[in-house]
Amino acid sequence: MKHYTYIPRCVCSRQIDIDLDGDVIEKVTFTGGCSGNTQGVAALVKGMTVDEAVRRIAGIRCGFKSTSCPDQLAKALTEALNA
C-alpha cells in the first residue's frame, strides 16, 4: 500500500490524500472543497485502476476555471502512480 498527498491548485479543496495498492485506488480523501461532490468522486473511483479513473475525470472543468477537483485528482493519481 502506498500513501500519497497532493496539494491541488486553483480549486477549493486544499489537499488530496490517496492510498494505492499497486495501480488500484483504495481510498481518496479530500480536505476542503464541496463536501458532497468530493465525497462522491472519492467513492466512485475507489476500486478503479489509476488509468481508468484518469481517463474518466481528467479535463473536467469547474465553471469558468480551467480545472476542477476531479481534474486535480487525475493529476494527483498520475503523480502518485509515478512516485
JOBEL-V792275 format. One record per residue. N is the residue number from 1. OMEGA is omega in whole degrees, -180 to 180 (999 if undefined). NEAR is the number of other C-alpha atoms within 12 Angstrom. D_FIRST is the distance of its C-alpha to the first C-alpha in Angstrom with 1 decimal. Layout:
BEGIN
n=N omega=OMEGA near=NEAR d_first=D_FIRST
n=N omega=OMEGA near=NEAR d_first=D_FIRST
END
This chain:
BEGIN
n=1 omega=179 near=15 d_first=0.0
n=2 omega=177 near=21 d_first=3.8
n=3 omega=180 near=24 d_first=6.7
n=4 omega=176 near=27 d_first=10.1
n=5 omega=-177 near=26 d_first=13.6
n=6 omega=175 near=28 d_first=16.5
n=7 omega=-178 near=25 d_first=20.2
n=8 omega=-179 near=28 d_first=22.0
n=9 omega=173 near=22 d_first=25.6
n=10 omega=176 near=20 d_first=28.8
n=11 omega=-178 near=28 d_first=27.4
n=12 omega=180 near=24 d_first=27.6
n=13 omega=-175 near=28 d_first=24.0
n=14 omega=-178 near=22 d_first=23.2
n=15 omega=174 near=25 d_first=19.4
n=16 omega=176 near=37 d_first=16.4
n=17 omega=-174 near=30 d_first=13.0
n=18 omega=171 near=35 d_first=10.2
n=19 omega=179 near=30 d_first=6.6
n=20 omega=170 near=30 d_first=5.6
n=21 omega=-171 near=20 d_first=4.7
n=22 omega=178 near=20 d_first=7.0
n=23 omega=-180 near=28 d_first=9.9
n=24 omega=-179 near=26 d_first=9.7
n=25 omega=179 near=36 d_first=9.8
n=26 omega=-177 near=26 d_first=8.6
n=27 omega=173 near=31 d_first=10.5
n=28 omega=177 near=38 d_first=13.0
n=29 omega=176 near=34 d_first=15.4
n=30 omega=170 near=33 d_first=18.6
n=31 omega=-177 near=25 d_first=20.8
n=32 omega=-179 near=20 d_first=24.4
n=33 omega=180 near=26 d_first=25.8
n=34 omega=-170 near=19 d_first=27.4
n=35 omega=-179 near=16 d_first=25.6
n=36 omega=-179 near=15 d_first=26.4
n=37 omega=-178 near=21 d_first=25.5
n=38 omega=175 near=30 d_first=22.2
n=39 omega=179 near=23 d_first=21.2
n=40 omega=179 near=18 d_first=22.5
n=41 omega=-179 near=31 d_first=20.7
n=42 omega=-180 near=31 d_first=17.3
n=43 omega=-178 near=20 d_first=18.2
n=44 omega=-177 near=21 d_first=19.4
n=45 omega=180 near=32 d_first=16.5
n=46 omega=-180 near=25 d_first=14.0
n=47 omega=178 near=21 d_first=13.3
n=48 omega=169 near=26 d_first=14.8
n=49 omega=178 near=25 d_first=13.8
n=50 omega=-178 near=34 d_first=13.9
n=51 omega=-180 near=25 d_first=17.3
n=52 omega=179 near=20 d_first=18.8
n=53 omega=-180 near=31 d_first=18.0
n=54 omega=179 near=29 d_first=19.3
n=55 omega=-176 near=20 d_first=22.3
n=56 omega=-170 near=19 d_first=23.2
n=57 omega=180 near=28 d_first=22.9
n=58 omega=176 near=25 d_first=23.6
n=59 omega=177 near=20 d_first=27.2
n=60 omega=-179 near=22 d_first=27.7
n=61 omega=177 near=17 d_first=30.2
n=62 omega=-179 near=21 d_first=31.1
n=63 omega=-179 near=11 d_first=34.9
n=64 omega=179 near=10 d_first=36.4
n=65 omega=180 near=16 d_first=33.2
n=66 omega=-179 near=17 d_first=31.8
n=67 omega=179 near=24 d_first=28.3
n=68 omega=176 near=29 d_first=26.6
n=69 omega=176 near=44 d_first=23.5
n=70 omega=178 near=41 d_first=22.2
n=71 omega=177 near=31 d_first=23.2
n=72 omega=175 near=38 d_first=21.5
n=73 omega=177 near=44 d_first=18.2
n=74 omega=178 near=35 d_first=18.8
n=75 omega=-180 near=31 d_first=19.2
n=76 omega=179 near=37 d_first=16.1
n=77 omega=179 near=45 d_first=14.0
n=78 omega=178 near=28 d_first=15.9
n=79 omega=-178 near=25 d_first=15.3
n=80 omega=-179 near=31 d_first=11.6
n=81 omega=-177 near=26 d_first=11.4
n=82 omega=-178 near=15 d_first=14.0
n=83 omega=999 near=15 d_first=12.9
END
